[in-house]
Amino acid sequence: MRDDELDELGEIADGLASVVALRRRADQMETLHVERAMRAGWTWSQVAEALGVTRQAVHMKHAKRLIEVGVDLRRRNV
């Protein structure tokens, strides 16, 4: 392989590694801020709207962990 081809492959690999790192960071930020919102009394619907997803998607992704860390998820009247 030529040096320029190797350089391009390295750039592609670096770019893909950056995508992975960004996704992980975005997931960490989502986890943090969903928990903050729920502790502040937001509803699943409010969180979902803010994230641009369905209420069910947010619930499926976060409910178990929120319960494990002690967030009260009983029906909310906000």
Secondary structure, DSSP 8 states (H G I E B T S, - for coil): --HHHHHHHHHHHHHHHHHHHHHHHHHHHHHHHHHHHHHTT--HHHHHHHHTS-HHHHHHHHHHHHHHTT---S----
